[in-house]
């Protein structure tokens, strides 16, 4: 049995990580200050996942903040692995509250790494983001179809890990996550900690309380089922590769239990699992029989017309591949939202 600390353990990805490892008999610490609603300035249900995790054996719930190093260092003692999912997650919020974004994403990650170093923790997983590539992604030529954009030329298979991260606009969110990303890599090189950096594209799934600023697949699903209006920023032809949360955790687990000492991976559904905003709305109408209430507004800062992860590196090094197809994943999410419609 291993001891695992999950920062942001009551969040969407974090709660699935906690559930997965606890159900495998590991001792799991869920470390979360339940501040997502406060960070985003939204009325978000932060109790649902917390209460869900209370019912699972082997889970210790700790209501603390990653910005407080002493608390994090104390809870990290005798831990084998830290899976760091906590973060400020919205680009828009980072623009209006940049200090808060920096403190949570950059300083919070530094605290995680220092706690790992001082407590001789074997491995750290860091949830990075495709936003580390910033506006460089928008320099790639795209072609336009009726309901989507597509990359042209050599990037048809997606963005590789060696794609440039500098000399472009990022927004504060991209900057804070890139700083954390590089720090995590450096702690592997300097201190020998086994670190996995996962530059995530669009992760979605059950127990995701998506809002307009973050978690678009979940937000569109929630809004469609509850009859709430949806605003599309841009024309709706923006494309992302999407990955169901169980496939993400499978990748984490393969890295933790594998022989690699360090890895940086772009992770998403890859070119075979992509959706535009408009295509998701069509899928939701097919699944739910409901048509979303739409309006359109201007593009948002540094919004990428297309982002698709090139997942060849992770496929080769971890023998990993996405299993859940978009329509199947959206159906699972929609079923969960329908059964829990009073929670939103």
C-alpha positions in Angstrom: 0.0 0.0 0.0 1.3 3.5 -0.9 0.5 6.8 0.6 -0.6 9.5 -1.9 -1.3 13.1 -1.4 -3.7 14.8 -4.0 -3.7 18.5 -4.0 -7.1 19.9 -5.2 -8.4 16.5 -4.3 -12.0 17.7 -4.1 -11.9 19.2 -7.6 -13.0 17.5 -10.8 -9.7 15.7 -11.8 -8.5 15.5 -8.2 -11.6 13.7 -6.9 -11.3 11.0 -9.6 -7.6 10.6 -8.7 -8.5 10.2 -5.0 -11.3 7.7 -5.7 -9.1 5.7 -8.1 -6.2 5.2 -5.7 -8.3 4.8 -2.5 -10.3 2.1 -4.2 -7.0 0.3 -5.0 -6.2 0.1 -1.3 -3.8 3.1 -1.0 -3.9 5.6 1.8 -4.9 8.9 0.1 -4.9 12.4 1.5 -7.3 14.8 -0.2 -5.7 18.3 0.3 -8.1 21.0 -0.8 -9.3 24.4 0.5 -12.6 24.3 -1.5 -11.9 27.7 -3.0 -12.8 27.1 -6.7 -15.9 29.2 -6.5 -14.1 32.0 -4.8 -11.2 31.9 -7.3 -13.6 32.1 -10.3 -16.0 34.5 -8.6 -18.8 32.0 -9.2 -21.4 30.2 -7.1 -20.1 26.7 -7.5 -21.0 23.6 -5.6 -17.7 22.7 -3.8 -19.4 20.3 -1.3 -20.5 17.6 -3.8 -17.1 15.9 -4.4 -16.0 16.5 -0.7 -19.1 14.7 0.5 -18.6 12.0 -2.2 -15.1 11.3 -0.9 -16.2 11.1 2.7 -17.9 7.8 1.9 -14.7 6.2 0.5 -12.4 4.1 2.7 -8.7 5.0 3.0 -9.4 8.8 2.4 -8.3 11.5 4.7 -9.8 14.9 4.0 -7.6 17.9 4.8 -9.1 21.4 4.3 -5.9 23.4 3.7 -4.4 25.7 1.1 -1.3 24.9 -1.1 -0.2 28.5 -0.7 0.6 27.7 2.9 3.9 25.8 2.8 3.9 24.7 6.4 0.6 22.9 6.1 1.6 21.3 2.9 5.0 20.2 4.2 3.4 18.7 7.3 0.8 16.7 5.4 3.4 15.4 2.9 5.5 13.6 5.5 5.8 9.8 4.7 4.0 10.3 1.4 5.2 8.3 -1.6 3.6 10.4 -4.4 2.0 13.8 -4.8 -0.5 14.3 -7.6 -0.8 18.0 -8.0 -4.1 18.9 -9.5 -4.8 22.1 -7.6 -4.8 25.3 -9.5 -6.5 28.5 -10.6 -7.9 27.2 -13.9 -9.5 30.1 -15.8 -7.8 32.3 -18.4 -10.3 35.1 -17.9 -9.9 35.1 -14.1 -6.1 35.3 -14.5 -6.5 38.5 -16.5 -8.7 40.2 -13.8 -6.9 38.7 -10.8 -3.3 38.1 -11.9 -1.7 38.0 -8.4 -4.2 35.4 -7.2 -3.4 33.4 -10.3 0.3 33.6 -9.7 0.1 32.7 -6.0 -2.0 29.6 -6.6 -0.3 28.3 -9.8 3.3 29.3 -9.5 3.9 29.7 -5.8 1.5 26.8 -4.9 3.5 24.5 -7.3 6.8 25.6 -5.8 5.5 24.7 -2.4 4.5 21.3 -3.6 8.0 20.7 -5.1 9.7 22.0 -2.0 7.6 19.7 0.2 8.5 16.8 -2.0 12.2 17.6 -1.8 12.3 18.0 1.9 10.3 14.9 2.6 12.1 12.7 0.1 8.9 12.0 -1.9 9.5 9.6 -4.7 7.3 11.1 -7.5 5.3 14.1 -8.4 2.6 14.4 -11.0 1.9 18.0 -12.2 -1.2 19.0 -14.1 0.1 21.5 -16.7 -1.8 22.9 -19.6 -1.7 23.4 -23.4 -1.8 27.1 -22.6 2.0 27.0 -22.0 2.3 27.3 -25.8 0.4 30.6 -25.8 -0.4 32.4 -28.9 2.2 30.5 -30.9 -0.5 28.0 -31.6 -2.5 30.7 -33.5 0.4 31.2 -35.9 -0.3 27.7 -37.4 -2.4 28.0 -40.5 -5.9 26.6 -40.2 -8.6 25.8 -42.8 -12.2 26.5 -42.1 -15.1 24.0 -42.6 -18.8 24.4 -42.0 -18.6 23.7 -38.3 -14.9 23.5 -37.4 -11.3 24.7 -38.0 -8.5 22.2 -38.7 -4.7 22.6 -38.6 -3.0 22.6 -42.0 0.3 20.9 -42.9 2.7 19.2 -40.6 0.6 19.9 -37.4 -2.4 17.7 -38.5 -1.3 15.2 -35.9 -1.3 18.0 -33.2 1.1 20.0 -31.2 4.3 18.2 -30.0 6.1 18.7 -26.7 8.9 20.6 -28.4 6.6 23.3 -29.8 7.8 26.8 -28.8 6.6 28.3 -25.5 8.1 31.7 -25.7 8.1 35.0 -27.8 4.3 35.2 -27.7 1.3 36.3 -25.6 0.2 33.8 -23.0 -2.2 35.6 -20.6 -1.2 35.4 -16.9 -2.7 31.9 -16.6 -0.3 30.6 -19.3 2.6 32.4 -17.7 1.9 31.0 -14.2 1.4 27.4 -15.4 4.5 27.6 -17.6 6.6 28.7 -14.6 5.2 25.8 -12.6 5.8 23.4 -15.5 9.5 24.4 -15.8 10.0 24.3 -12.1 8.6 20.8 -12.0 11.0 19.7 -14.7 14.0 21.4 -13.0 13.3 19.6 -9.7 13.7 16.3 -11.6 17.0 17.4 -13.0 18.4 19.1 -9.8 17.0 16.9 -7.1 16.3 13.6 -8.7 12.5 13.6 -8.0 10.6 11.5 -10.5 8.3 14.1 -12.1 5.6 13.7 -14.7 4.4 17.0 -16.4 1.1 16.5 -18.2 0.2 19.3 -20.5 -3.5 18.7 -20.6 -5.9 19.6 -23.4 -9.6 19.4 -22.7 -10.3 16.9 -19.9 -14.0 16.2 -19.1 -16.2 13.8 -17.3 -18.5 13.2 -14.4 -18.4 15.3 -11.2 -17.2 18.3 -13.2 -19.0 21.5 -12.3 -18.1 23.4 -15.4 -18.8 27.1 -15.8 -18.6 29.5 -18.7 -14.9 30.4 -18.0 -13.7 26.9 -17.4 -14.7 23.3 -18.3 -16.5 24.0 -21.5 -17.7 20.5 -22.3 -19.3 20.2 -18.8 -20.6 23.7 -18.9 -22.3 23.2 -22.3 -23.8 19.9 -21.1 -25.1 21.4 -17.8 -26.5 24.5 -19.6 -28.2 22.4 -22.3 -29.9 20.0 -19.8 -30.9 22.8 -17.4 -32.1 25.1 -20.2 -29.5 27.9 -19.3 -28.3 30.3 -22.1 -24.8 29.7 -23.6 -22.6 32.4 -24.9 -20.1 31.4 -27.5 -17.0 33.6 -27.7 -15.9 33.6 -31.4 -17.8 31.6 -34.0 -18.0 28.2 -32.3 -15.8 26.5 -34.8 -12.9 26.3 -32.3 -11.6 22.8 -32.0 -10.1 20.9 -29.0 -9.0 17.3 -28.5 -11.0 16.0 -25.6 -10.1 13.3 -23.1 -12.4 11.5 -20.6 -11.0 11.8 -17.1 -10.5 8.0 -16.6 -8.1 7.9 -19.5 -6.1 10.8 -17.9 -5.8 8.8 -14.6 -4.7 5.7 -16.5 -1.8 7.8 -17.9 -0.9 9.1 -14.5 -0.8 5.6 -13.1 1.3 4.2 -16.0 3.9 7.0 -15.3 4.0 6.5 -11.5 4.4 2.7 -11.9 6.7 2.9 -14.9 10.5 3.2 -15.3 10.8 6.7 -16.6 12.6 9.1 -14.2 11.1 12.2 -15.8 8.6 13.0 -18.5 6.8 15.9 -20.2 3.7 14.9 -22.1 1.1 16.6 -24.2 -2.1 14.7 -23.3 -5.6 14.9 -24.7 -7.7 12.8 -27.0 -5.3 13.5 -29.9 -6.4 13.9 -33.5 -8.8 11.0 -33.4 -10.9 12.6 -30.5 -11.7 16.2 -31.4 -14.7 18.4 -31.2 -15.6 21.9 -32.1 -18.0 23.9 -29.9 -20.7 23.6 -32.5 -20.2 19.9 -32.9 -20.5 19.4 -29.2 -23.9 21.2 -29.3 -25.0 18.8 -32.1 -24.0 15.8 -29.9 -25.9 17.2 -26.9 -29.0 17.8 -29.0 -28.8 14.2 -30.2 -28.3 12.8 -26.7 -30.7 15.0 -24.7 -33.2 16.0 -27.4 -32.7 19.6 -26.2 -31.5 22.6 -28.2 -29.2 25.0 -26.4 -30.1 28.7 -26.1 -27.2 30.4 -28.0 -25.7 33.9 -28.3 -22.3 34.9 -29.8 -19.7 37.5 -28.5 -16.2 38.6 -29.4 -13.2 36.2 -29.2 -11.4 36.2 -25.8 -7.7 37.0 -25.3 -5.3 34.4 -26.7 -8.1 32.0 -27.5 -6.7 29.3 -29.7 -8.8 28.5 -32.9 -7.5 24.9 -32.8 -5.6 23.0 -30.2 -4.9 19.3 -30.7 -2.3 17.4 -28.7 0.2 15.3 -30.5 0.1 12.2 -28.3 2.7 10.0 -30.0 5.3 10.7 -27.2 3.0 9.4 -24.4 1.7 6.6 -26.6 5.2 5.4 -27.2 6.7 5.9 -23.7 3.8 4.8 -21.5 2.1 2.4 -23.9 -1.1 4.5 -23.4 -4.0 5.3 -25.6 -7.4 7.0 -25.1 -10.2 4.5 -24.7 -13.4 6.6 -24.3 -14.7 8.2 -27.5 -16.2 11.7 -27.3 -19.8 10.7 -27.9 -19.6 7.9 -25.2 -17.9 10.3 -22.8 -20.4 13.1 -23.3 -23.3 10.6 -22.8 -21.8 9.6 -19.5 -21.4 13.2 -18.5 -25.0 14.0 -19.5 -26.4 11.1 -17.6 -24.6 12.3 -14.5 -25.8 15.9 -14.9 -29.4 14.7 -15.4 -29.3 12.5 -12.2 -27.8 15.4 -10.2 -29.6 18.4 -11.7 -30.4 19.8 -8.3 -26.7 20.2 -7.5 -26.1 23.0 -10.1 
